[in-house]
Amino acid sequence: MSDPEARSKKNGSAGGTETPHSGHRARLRQRLADGGPDALLDHEILEYLLALAIPRRDTKPLAKTLIGRFGTLGDVLTADWSALNRVDGMGDTSIAAVKIVQAATLRMLKQQVQDRPVLSSWQSLLDYLQADMAYLDVERVRVLHMNNRNMLIRDDHMGDGSIDSAAIYVREIIKRAMELSSASLIVVHNHPSGAPDPSKQDIAITRDLVNAARPLGINVLDHIIIGRGAHKSLRSLGLL
């Protein structure tokens, strides 16, 4: 527990405890109640969230520090535990508050994908992938496996790489697809640079995967590359 959190604990942290910041937080709460999520700026959302974890501290400077350090609210939510812990004023309780919001968001978005055929819930799928991968500072590879009704049967996180590369092993993907009796699959990875344009290697690996999967009756539906606020589909680009 960091020193600011320890002091908050010592001074009392009950939700109803009056603090010098109660009036400001009440105004934020009222704006949220009246106008919904769009009524608050990114740093104000983060400020109020942190206030729930550190109730006796003015969390506005800390919220602004986090936005300044990481870039956006999405960057803060997806930053790893150790990176958040390096920010002065952040401790286990406040970091957990940030990460539980990320976990709840991903759980909600993933549920929307699981409940319907993937091809009929394409935007929900993209929303989920954006939330999970767009703000990572390393490349991540995942493979979505579907049955013959295009229902998601497994979302496999295949591994993380470096800031500009991650290994995609065709043999491992095919082996996993056979284990799951997958009828089709979608490969997804992100570009931490933010630009989702496919590289020559992305295109070559995708074609290798298609050629390996076709004789086994497995359909490679797409290879999606996630950037910040954007994506590219190799199928839509005519590269699949």
Backbone as JSON, one array per atom type, in Angstrom:
{
  "sequence": "MSDPEARSKKNGSAGGTETPHSGHRARLRQRLADGGPDALLDHEILEYLLALAIPRRDTKPLAKTLIGRFGTLGDVLTADWSALNRVDGMGDTSIAAVKIVQAATLRMLKQQVQDRPVLSSWQSLLDYLQADMAYLDVERVRVLHMNNRNMLIRDDHMGDGSIDSAAIYVREIIKRAMELSSASLIVVHNHPSGAPDPSKQDIAITRDLVNAARPLGINVLDHIIIGRGAHKSLRSLGLL",
  "N": [[0.86, -1.2, 0.0], [0.63, 2.2, -0.87], [2.05, 5.27, 0.51], [0.15, 7.5, 0.4], [-2.25, 6.07, 0.27], [-2.1, 4.63, 2.62], [-2.28, 6.69, 4.49], [-4.87, 7.56, 3.94], [-6.3, 5.35, 4.75], [-5.74, 5.35, 7.47], [-6.89, 7.75, 8.27], [-9.54, 7.31, 7.88], [-12.0, 5.84, 5.77], [-14.61, 5.54, 5.06], [-17.48, 5.48, 2.95], [-19.31, 7.53, 3.47], [-17.92, 9.49, 4.81], [-17.15, 12.82, 5.49], [-15.18, 14.97, 3.51], [-12.65, 17.41, 2.55], [-13.04, 17.5, -0.15], [-15.54, 16.73, -0.78], [-17.69, 18.3, -1.77], [-16.94, 18.97, -4.42], [-16.79, 16.4, -5.52], [-19.42, 15.64, -5.25], [-20.6, 17.31, -7.1], [-19.49, 16.3, -9.46], [-20.64, 13.78, -9.39], [-23.34, 14.46, -9.65], [-23.38, 15.59, -12.2], [-22.77, 13.32, -13.67], [-25.0, 11.74, -13.1], [-27.03, 13.29, -14.25], [-26.23, 13.7, -16.93], [-25.04, 11.39, -17.92], [-22.31, 9.18, -19.03], [-20.94, 10.79, -20.93], [-20.94, 13.29, -19.87], [-18.78, 13.77, -18.31], [-15.29, 14.56, -18.4], [-12.38, 12.71, -19.54], [-10.31, 12.72, -17.57], [-11.83, 13.39, -15.37], [-13.54, 11.23, -15.01], [-11.64, 9.33, -14.3], [-10.62, 10.58, -12.03], [-12.85, 10.48, -10.27], [-13.17, 7.74, -10.01], [-10.73, 7.03, -8.76], [-11.13, 8.39, -6.41], [-12.91, 6.79, -5.06], [-11.28, 4.78, -4.23], [-9.29, 6.1, -2.81], [-10.45, 7.89, -0.68], [-10.02, 10.19, 0.96], [-8.32, 11.88, -0.26], [-7.35, 14.45, -2.56], [-7.94, 13.61, -5.7], [-7.76, 14.63, -8.23], [-5.29, 15.84, -9.25], [-3.73, 13.5, -9.41], [-5.18, 11.96, -11.24], [-4.89, 13.55, -13.54], [-2.13, 13.4, -13.81], [-1.83, 10.69, -14.47], [-3.2, 10.54, -16.95], [-1.58, 12.29, -18.37], [0.83, 10.86, -18.29], [0.28, 8.36, -19.54], [-1.42, 8.86, -21.72], [-4.23, 8.52, -22.71], [-7.54, 7.84, -21.38], [-8.15, 5.19, -21.98], [-5.55, 4.18, -22.33], [-4.62, 4.33, -19.69], [-6.33, 2.53, -18.35], [-5.58, 0.13, -19.51], [-2.91, -0.1, -18.97], [-0.16, -1.91, -17.58], [0.11, -3.49, -14.33], [2.59, -3.03, -13.02], [3.56, -0.77, -14.35], [1.67, 1.19, -13.65], [2.14, 1.21, -10.95], [4.5, 2.52, -10.75], [3.92, 5.16, -10.8], [3.89, 7.99, -8.85], [1.97, 8.05, -5.94], [0.17, 6.13, -6.65], [-1.06, 3.06, -5.49], [-1.61, -0.35, -4.36], [-4.41, -0.5, -3.87], [-5.58, 1.61, -5.37], [-4.64, 0.97, -7.92], [-5.87, -1.5, -8.27], [-8.52, -0.65, -8.41], [-8.55, 0.67, -10.87], [-7.9, -1.48, -12.59], [-10.02, -3.25, -12.18], [-12.12, -1.98, -13.39], [-11.3, -2.13, -16.04], [-11.38, -4.94, -16.32], [-14.13, -5.46, -15.94], [-15.23, -4.08, -18.11], [-14.12, -5.48, -20.33], [-15.22, -7.99, -19.83], [-17.96, -7.52, -20.19], [-18.07, -6.68, -22.91], [-17.04, -8.95, -24.17], [-18.99, -10.83, -23.58], [-21.08, -10.0, -25.18], [-20.15, -10.77, -27.64], [-19.95, -13.53, -27.38], [-22.57, -14.4, -27.18], [-23.84, -14.39, -29.64], [-23.74, -15.33, -33.17], [-20.52, -14.83, -34.57], [-20.15, -13.46, -37.02], [-22.48, -12.02, -37.27], [-22.32, -10.25, -35.28], [-20.33, -8.39, -35.66], [-19.44, -5.73, -35.17], [-19.55, -5.65, -32.39], [-17.58, -7.5, -31.82], [-15.32, -6.14, -32.81], [-15.33, -3.94, -31.09], [-14.75, -5.2, -28.65], [-12.18, -6.23, -29.19], [-10.78, -3.85, -29.68], [-10.94, -2.65, -27.13], [-9.47, -4.44, -25.63], [-6.93, -4.63, -26.87], [-6.01, -2.36, -28.25], [-4.55, -0.4, -26.88], [-2.28, -1.5, -25.89], [1.23, -1.79, -25.12], [2.83, -3.62, -26.26], [2.99, -6.12, -28.86], [0.25, -8.3, -29.25], [-1.05, -11.53, -29.77], [-3.97, -13.17, -30.72], [-6.29, -15.84, -31.22], [-9.41, -16.48, -32.52], [-11.7, -18.99, -32.22], [-14.24, -20.68, -33.98], [-17.35, -22.55, -34.14], [-19.3, -24.68, -36.4], [-21.51, -23.1, -36.64], [-20.68, -20.59, -36.52], [-20.36, -19.64, -33.95], [-18.58, -18.38, -31.2], [-16.17, -20.43, -29.79], [-13.76, -20.5, -28.47], [-11.5, -18.15, -27.25], [-8.41, -17.61, -27.81], [-5.55, -16.53, -26.27], [-2.58, -16.19, -27.64], [-0.08, -15.26, -27.06], [2.33, -12.67, -26.11], [4.45, -10.22, -27.59], [7.07, -8.09, -28.56], [7.52, -4.5, -28.76], [7.26, -4.14, -31.45], [6.84, -6.56, -32.72], [5.46, -9.88, -32.82], [5.32, -13.34, -32.41], [3.71, -15.45, -34.72], [2.66, -18.58, -34.97], [2.06, -20.85, -37.35], [1.78, -23.64, -37.23], [1.15, -24.12, -34.51], [-1.31, -22.81, -34.29], [-2.93, -24.3, -36.05], [-2.78, -26.82, -34.83], [-4.11, -26.28, -32.41], [-6.63, -25.6, -33.39], [-7.49, -28.06, -34.39], [-7.62, -29.56, -32.05], [-9.77, -28.3, -30.82], [-11.76, -28.79, -32.57], [-12.4, -26.84, -34.44], [-14.34, -25.05, -36.8], [-13.88, -22.74, -38.15], [-11.73, -19.83, -38.04], [-10.38, -16.78, -36.71], [-7.65, -14.7, -36.9], [-6.0, -12.39, -34.83], [-4.09, -9.51, -34.24], [-2.3, -6.8, -32.68], [-1.02, -3.49, -33.4], [1.21, -1.7, -31.69], [2.15, 0.79, -32.44], [-0.02, 2.11, -33.33], [-0.9, 2.38, -35.92], [-2.71, 0.42, -38.13], [-1.94, -0.86, -40.49], [-1.22, -3.66, -42.55], [1.82, -5.57, -42.5], [4.32, -6.87, -44.78], [5.1, -9.31, -43.75], [2.89, -9.94, -42.13], [0.97, -10.43, -44.11], [2.12, -12.59, -45.49], [2.27, -14.62, -43.53], [-0.42, -14.99, -43.0], [-1.36, -16.03, -45.43], [0.1, -18.41, -45.46], [-1.13, -19.68, -43.31], [-3.77, -19.95, -44.24], [-3.32, -21.74, -46.37], [-2.43, -23.96, -44.96], [-4.62, -24.58, -43.39], [-6.79, -25.06, -45.11], [-6.79, -27.75, -46.39], [-7.63, -29.24, -44.24], [-10.19, -28.6, -43.82], [-10.71, -26.32, -42.41], [-11.71, -23.03, -42.09], [-10.2, -19.99, -42.63], [-11.32, -17.1, -41.59], [-10.57, -14.42, -41.35], [-7.89, -12.05, -40.87], [-7.28, -9.81, -38.52], [-6.04, -6.63, -37.83], [-5.34, -4.61, -35.16], [-5.41, -1.22, -34.38], [-5.0, 2.02, -32.83], [-8.06, 3.12, -32.29], [-8.73, 2.28, -34.79], [-8.86, -0.28, -37.35], [-7.65, -2.91, -39.47], [-8.75, -5.19, -41.89], [-7.63, -8.08, -43.36], [-9.08, -9.58, -45.13], [-11.02, -7.77, -46.06], [-9.32, -6.08, -47.38], [-8.66, -7.55, -49.53], [-6.6, -9.36, -49.33], [-6.65, -11.91, -48.44]],
  "CA": [[0.0, 0.0, 0.0], [1.45, 3.4, -0.93], [1.88, 6.17, 1.64], [-1.13, 8.21, 0.37], [-3.33, 5.14, 0.6], [-1.98, 4.32, 4.04], [-2.82, 7.82, 5.24], [-6.32, 7.55, 3.76], [-6.81, 4.27, 5.59], [-5.62, 5.77, 8.86], [-7.8, 8.86, 8.54], [-10.92, 6.89, 7.68], [-12.3, 5.73, 4.34], [-16.0, 5.19, 4.86], [-18.05, 6.21, 1.82], [-20.05, 8.7, 3.89], [-17.08, 10.4, 5.56], [-17.02, 14.15, 4.87], [-13.81, 15.35, 3.22], [-12.6, 18.73, 1.92], [-13.32, 17.39, -1.57], [-16.87, 16.15, -0.95], [-18.54, 19.14, -2.61], [-16.52, 18.79, -5.81], [-17.19, 15.06, -5.96], [-20.88, 15.63, -5.37], [-20.92, 17.94, -8.37], [-19.17, 15.32, -10.51], [-21.66, 12.72, -9.31], [-24.59, 14.98, -10.18], [-23.22, 15.68, -13.66], [-22.86, 11.95, -14.19], [-26.41, 11.32, -12.98], [-27.88, 14.07, -15.16], [-25.82, 13.67, -18.33], [-24.45, 10.13, -18.34], [-20.84, 9.13, -19.13], [-20.38, 11.86, -21.76], [-20.93, 14.55, -19.12], [-17.49, 13.91, -17.63], [-14.07, 14.42, -19.19], [-11.63, 11.49, -19.2], [-9.61, 12.83, -16.28], [-12.83, 13.45, -14.3], [-13.94, 9.84, -14.77], [-10.55, 8.7, -13.55], [-10.58, 11.24, -10.72], [-13.91, 9.97, -9.41], [-12.84, 6.34, -9.74], [-9.66, 6.99, -7.77], [-11.67, 8.89, -5.14], [-13.54, 5.67, -4.38], [-10.2, 3.99, -3.63], [-8.53, 6.96, -1.88], [-11.52, 8.88, -0.49], [-9.65, 11.4, 1.69], [-7.28, 12.59, -1.01], [-7.73, 15.12, -3.81], [-7.42, 12.71, -6.73], [-7.71, 15.29, -9.53], [-3.91, 15.9, -9.76], [-3.27, 12.15, -9.74], [-5.84, 11.58, -12.49], [-4.25, 14.29, -14.63], [-0.79, 12.83, -13.96], [-1.96, 9.41, -15.17], [-3.53, 10.84, -18.34], [-0.37, 12.86, -18.97], [1.87, 9.84, -18.41], [-0.08, 7.26, -20.44], [-1.98, 9.4, -22.95], [-5.69, 8.57, -22.75], [-8.18, 7.01, -20.37], [-7.94, 3.8, -22.41], [-4.16, 3.82, -22.02], [-4.5, 4.14, -18.24], [-7.04, 1.31, -17.97], [-4.89, -1.06, -20.02], [-1.52, -0.14, -18.52], [0.02, -3.04, -16.67], [0.16, -3.18, -12.89], [3.89, -2.48, -12.63], [3.68, 0.59, -14.9], [0.85, 2.05, -12.8], [2.75, 1.27, -9.63], [5.65, 3.44, -10.81], [3.42, 6.53, -10.71], [3.83, 8.43, -7.46], [0.61, 8.2, -5.45], [-0.61, 4.93, -6.96], [-0.73, 1.87, -4.72], [-2.37, -1.54, -4.73], [-5.85, -0.26, -3.85], [-5.96, 2.46, -6.51], [-4.39, 0.21, -9.15], [-6.94, -2.51, -8.38], [-9.74, 0.03, -8.85], [-8.41, 0.88, -12.31], [-7.9, -2.75, -13.32], [-11.33, -3.91, -12.11], [-12.94, -1.35, -14.43], [-10.9, -2.76, -17.3], [-11.89, -6.31, -16.34], [-15.59, -5.42, -16.13], [-15.49, -3.65, -19.49], [-13.82, -6.58, -21.23], [-16.19, -9.07, -19.6], [-19.23, -7.11, -20.8], [-17.93, -6.7, -24.35], [-16.86, -10.32, -24.62], [-20.28, -11.51, -23.46], [-21.87, -9.63, -26.35], [-19.64, -11.56, -28.76], [-20.21, -14.95, -27.14], [-23.99, -14.74, -27.21], [-24.37, -14.38, -30.99], [-22.74, -15.69, -34.18], [-19.51, -13.78, -34.69], [-20.33, -12.66, -38.22], [-23.64, -11.13, -37.12], [-22.02, -9.3, -34.2], [-18.98, -7.96, -36.04], [-19.06, -4.5, -34.47], [-19.3, -6.02, -30.99], [-16.26, -8.13, -31.8], [-14.3, -5.1, -32.96], [-15.33, -3.16, -29.84], [-14.05, -6.01, -27.66], [-10.76, -6.29, -29.55], [-10.23, -2.52, -29.44], [-10.81, -2.44, -25.69], [-8.45, -5.33, -25.07], [-5.63, -4.66, -27.51], [-5.6, -1.15, -28.95], [-3.67, 0.48, -26.1], [-1.14, -2.25, -25.36], [2.51, -1.3, -25.6], [3.5, -4.73, -26.93], [2.09, -6.83, -29.76], [-0.43, -9.47, -28.7], [-1.69, -12.37, -30.79], [-5.05, -14.02, -30.25], [-7.01, -16.55, -32.27], [-10.8, -16.75, -32.19], [-12.14, -20.25, -32.83], [-15.7, -20.78, -34.11], [-17.89, -23.82, -34.58], [-19.89, -24.59, -37.74], [-22.57, -22.09, -36.62], [-19.96, -19.33, -36.32], [-20.38, -19.23, -32.55], [-17.25, -18.41, -30.6], [-15.97, -21.51, -28.82], [-12.57, -20.23, -27.68], [-10.71, -16.95, -27.52], [-7.09, -18.02, -27.36], [-4.44, -15.58, -26.2], [-1.45, -17.01, -28.06], [1.16, -14.75, -26.51], [2.71, -11.28, -26.31], [5.79, -10.07, -28.12], [7.75, -6.84, -28.23], [6.79, -3.32, -29.2], [7.03, -4.14, -32.9], [6.71, -7.89, -33.31], [4.97, -11.0, -32.02], [5.39, -14.55, -33.24], [2.49, -16.16, -35.07], [3.11, -19.9, -35.4], [0.99, -21.52, -38.08], [1.62, -25.02, -36.73], [0.46, -24.09, -33.22], [-2.71, -22.43, -34.52], [-3.61, -25.45, -36.65], [-2.88, -27.85, -33.79], [-5.15, -25.88, -31.48], [-7.91, -25.69, -34.09], [-7.87, -29.48, -34.46], [-8.0, -29.96, -30.69], [-11.07, -27.71, -30.51], [-12.67, -29.1, -33.68], [-12.84, -25.54, -34.97], [-14.76, -25.0, -38.2], [-13.29, -21.54, -38.71], [-10.97, -19.05, -37.07], [-9.95, -15.42, -37.03], [-6.41, -14.31, -36.24], [-6.0, -10.97, -34.47], [-2.97, -8.97, -33.47], [-2.32, -5.34, -32.6], [0.19, -2.73, -33.68], [1.35, -0.66, -30.66], [2.4, 2.09, -33.06], [-1.32, 2.73, -33.56], [-1.27, 2.25, -37.34], [-3.04, -0.99, -38.32], [-1.63, -1.36, -41.83], [-0.51, -4.96, -42.5], [3.17, -5.65, -43.04], [4.52, -7.99, -45.71], [5.13, -10.53, -42.94], [1.5, -10.24, -41.75], [0.3, -11.0, -45.28], [2.71, -13.89, -45.8], [1.87, -15.59, -42.5], [-1.85, -15.25, -43.19], [-1.5, -16.94, -46.57], [0.59, -19.72, -45.01], [-2.16, -20.25, -42.46], [-4.88, -20.35, -45.11], [-2.91, -22.93, -47.11], [-2.33, -25.1, -44.03], [-5.94, -24.89, -42.83], [-7.77, -25.46, -46.14], [-6.93, -29.2, -46.56], [-8.24, -29.81, -43.03], [-11.58, -28.14, -43.75], [-10.81, -25.19, -41.49], [-11.82, -21.79, -42.85], [-9.62, -18.79, -42.02], [-12.26, -16.05, -41.97], [-9.95, -13.11, -41.45], [-6.79, -11.64, -40.0], [-7.6, -8.43, -38.16], [-4.96, -5.9, -37.16], [-5.94, -3.56, -34.32], [-4.64, -0.02, -34.06], [-5.71, 2.89, -31.88], [-9.25, 3.7, -32.89], [-8.88, 1.83, -36.17], [-8.45, -1.65, -37.6], [-7.6, -3.33, -40.87], [-9.12, -6.57, -42.15], [-6.96, -8.54, -44.56], [-10.11, -10.02, -46.09], [-11.59, -6.58, -46.69], [-8.29, -5.51, -48.24], [-8.43, -8.47, -50.64], [-5.32, -10.0, -49.13], [-6.86, -13.23, -47.84]],
  "C": [[0.89, 1.24, 0.0], [1.17, 4.29, 0.27], [0.56, 6.93, 1.58], [-2.3, 7.31, 0.73], [-3.31, 4.78, 2.08], [-2.56, 5.44, 4.89], [-4.33, 7.87, 5.13], [-6.94, 6.51, 4.66], [-6.83, 4.7, 7.05], [-6.66, 6.82, 9.2], [-9.27, 8.51, 8.37], [-11.28, 6.88, 6.22], [-13.73, 5.32, 4.11], [-16.6, 6.07, 3.8], [-18.74, 7.48, 2.25], [-19.22, 9.72, 4.64], [-16.93, 11.72, 4.81], [-15.54, 14.47, 4.68], [-13.82, 16.75, 2.63], [-13.0, 18.7, 0.45], [-14.74, 16.89, -1.84], [-17.77, 16.97, -1.88], [-18.22, 18.98, -4.08], [-16.97, 17.43, -6.34], [-18.69, 14.94, -6.1], [-21.31, 16.27, -6.69], [-20.61, 17.02, -9.55], [-20.24, 14.24, -10.57], [-22.97, 13.2, -9.92], [-24.53, 15.14, -11.7], [-23.33, 14.32, -14.31], [-24.3, 11.46, -14.19], [-27.29, 12.01, -14.01], [-27.54, 13.83, -16.63], [-25.22, 12.38, -18.81], [-22.95, 10.24, -18.5], [-20.23, 10.29, -19.91], [-20.32, 13.2, -21.03], [-19.6, 14.8, -18.43], [-16.35, 13.77, -18.62], [-13.32, 13.17, -18.73], [-10.98, 11.59, -17.83], [-10.6, 12.9, -15.11], [-13.38, 12.05, -13.99], [-12.9, 9.14, -13.92], [-10.44, 9.28, -12.15], [-11.62, 10.65, -9.78], [-13.66, 8.51, -9.06], [-11.78, 6.24, -8.65], [-10.16, 7.47, -6.41], [-12.37, 7.78, -4.37], [-12.5, 4.81, -3.68], [-9.41, 4.78, -2.6], [-9.43, 8.13, -1.5], [-11.09, 10.17, 0.2], [-8.54, 12.18, 1.01], [-7.89, 13.29, -2.22], [-7.12, 14.34, -4.96], [-7.35, 13.36, -8.11], [-6.27, 15.39, -10.06], [-3.39, 14.53, -10.18], [-3.88, 11.68, -11.06], [-5.19, 12.27, -13.68], [-2.83, 13.79, -14.88], [-0.85, 11.54, -14.77], [-2.28, 9.63, -16.65], [-2.31, 11.4, -19.06], [0.7, 11.81, -19.21], [1.54, 8.83, -19.5], [-0.76, 7.71, -21.72], [-3.48, 9.57, -22.99], [-6.24, 7.73, -21.59], [-8.01, 5.53, -20.71], [-6.54, 3.31, -22.11], [-3.98, 3.53, -20.53], [-5.14, 2.8, -17.84], [-6.29, 0.06, -18.4], [-3.42, -1.12, -19.63], [-1.34, -1.29, -17.53], [0.27, -2.56, -15.24], [1.47, -2.5, -12.52], [4.08, -1.05, -13.15], [2.87, 1.58, -14.06], [1.51, 2.25, -11.44], [3.95, 2.21, -9.59], [5.22, 4.91, -10.74], [3.26, 6.91, -9.25], [2.38, 8.67, -7.04], [-0.29, 7.02, -5.74], [-0.11, 3.77, -6.11], [-1.66, 0.74, -5.1], [-3.87, -1.28, -4.81], [-6.3, 0.55, -5.06], [-5.72, 1.74, -7.83], [-5.48, -0.84, -9.35], [-8.24, -1.88, -8.85], [-9.71, 0.26, -10.36], [-8.57, -0.43, -13.07], [-9.25, -3.46, -13.25], [-12.29, -3.28, -13.11], [-12.59, -1.95, -15.79], [-11.48, -4.18, -17.41], [-13.39, -6.35, -16.59], [-15.95, -5.04, -17.56], [-15.26, -4.79, -20.47], [-14.82, -7.72, -21.08], [-17.52, -8.76, -20.29], [-19.15, -7.2, -22.33], [-17.78, -8.12, -24.89], [-18.17, -11.09, -24.57], [-21.16, -11.21, -24.67], [-21.44, -10.41, -27.58], [-20.03, -13.02, -28.6], [-21.67, -15.33, -27.36], [-24.58, -14.83, -28.61], [-23.32, -14.87, -31.98], [-21.8, -14.53, -34.45], [-19.78, -12.88, -35.89], [-21.53, -11.72, -38.14], [-23.44, -10.14, -35.97], [-20.62, -8.72, -34.41], [-18.54, -6.71, -35.29], [-18.78, -4.77, -33.0], [-17.94, -6.67, -30.84], [-15.16, -7.08, -31.9], [-14.2, -4.23, -31.71], [-14.54, -3.89, -28.75], [-12.55, -6.02, -27.94], [-10.08, -4.94, -29.34], [-9.98, -2.29, -27.96], [-9.67, -3.25, -25.1], [-7.05, -5.05, -25.6], [-5.12, -3.32, -28.04], [-4.55, -0.34, -28.21], [-2.48, -0.26, -25.49], [0.16, -1.69, -25.91], [3.39, -2.42, -26.15], [2.49, -5.38, -27.87], [1.53, -8.07, -29.06], [-1.11, -10.23, -29.84], [-2.79, -13.18, -30.13], [-5.72, -14.66, -31.46], [-8.4, -16.88, -31.76], [-11.25, -17.99, -32.95], [-13.66, -20.32, -32.83], [-16.11, -22.19, -34.5], [-18.57, -23.63, -35.94], [-21.12, -23.67, -37.79], [-21.99, -20.69, -36.4], [-20.11, -18.76, -34.92], [-18.97, -19.36, -31.98], [-17.14, -19.54, -29.58], [-14.71, -21.3, -27.99], [-11.89, -18.95, -28.18], [-9.34, -17.22, -26.95], [-6.09, -16.87, -27.41], [-3.16, -16.38, -26.46], [-0.11, -16.5, -27.55], [1.39, -13.29, -26.83], [4.15, -11.24, -26.81], [6.43, -8.79, -27.64], [6.93, -5.68, -28.76], [6.49, -3.36, -30.7], [6.95, -5.52, -33.53], [6.14, -8.88, -32.29], [4.91, -12.21, -32.93], [4.0, -15.13, -33.46], [2.92, -17.49, -35.67], [1.95, -20.65, -36.04], [0.73, -22.91, -37.51], [0.85, -25.05, -35.42], [-1.01, -23.73, -33.38], [-3.5, -23.6, -35.09], [-3.8, -26.57, -35.63], [-4.01, -27.53, -32.82], [-6.53, -25.98, -32.12], [-8.39, -27.13, -34.18], [-8.3, -29.99, -33.09], [-9.41, -29.5, -30.34], [-12.15, -28.07, -31.52], [-13.25, -27.81, -34.27], [-13.24, -25.68, -36.44], [-14.12, -23.8, -38.91], [-12.55, -20.77, -37.63], [-10.66, -17.67, -37.63], [-8.68, -15.13, -36.23], [-6.46, -12.79, -35.99], [-4.66, -10.62, -33.84], [-3.03, -7.45, -33.55], [-0.99, -4.75, -33.02], [0.3, -1.61, -32.64], [1.64, 0.72, -31.23], [1.1, 2.85, -33.29], [-1.8, 2.61, -34.98], [-1.52, 0.78, -37.66], [-2.71, -1.56, -39.69], [-0.82, -2.65, -41.76], [0.89, -4.86, -43.1], [3.24, -6.8, -44.05], [4.52, -9.32, -44.96], [3.72, -10.93, -42.5], [0.78, -10.94, -42.9], [0.81, -12.4, -45.57], [2.27, -14.96, -44.81], [0.4, -15.96, -42.67], [-2.06, -16.23, -44.34], [-0.98, -18.34, -46.24], [-0.47, -20.43, -44.17], [-3.35, -20.75, -43.28], [-4.54, -21.65, -45.84], [-2.8, -24.16, -46.22], [-3.7, -25.53, -43.53], [-6.9, -25.49, -43.86], [-7.89, -26.98, -46.29], [-7.62, -29.9, -45.38], [-9.7, -29.38, -42.87], [-11.8, -27.01, -42.77], [-10.75, -23.9, -42.3], [-11.2, -20.64, -42.07], [-10.46, -17.61, -42.48], [-11.58, -14.71, -42.17], [-8.69, -13.04, -40.6], [-7.0, -10.16, -39.76], [-6.41, -7.82, -37.43], [-5.58, -4.7, -36.46], [-4.95, -2.42, -34.1], [-5.45, 0.83, -33.09], [-6.87, 3.58, -32.59], [-9.48, 3.27, -34.32], [-8.46, 0.36, -36.27], [-8.35, -1.87, -39.1], [-7.93, -4.83, -40.93], [-8.44, -7.01, -43.43], [-7.96, -9.05, -45.6], [-10.7, -8.82, -46.81], [-10.6, -5.93, -47.65], [-8.0, -6.39, -49.45], [-7.14, -9.23, -50.55], [-5.43, -11.41, -48.56], [-7.38, -14.19, -48.9]]
}
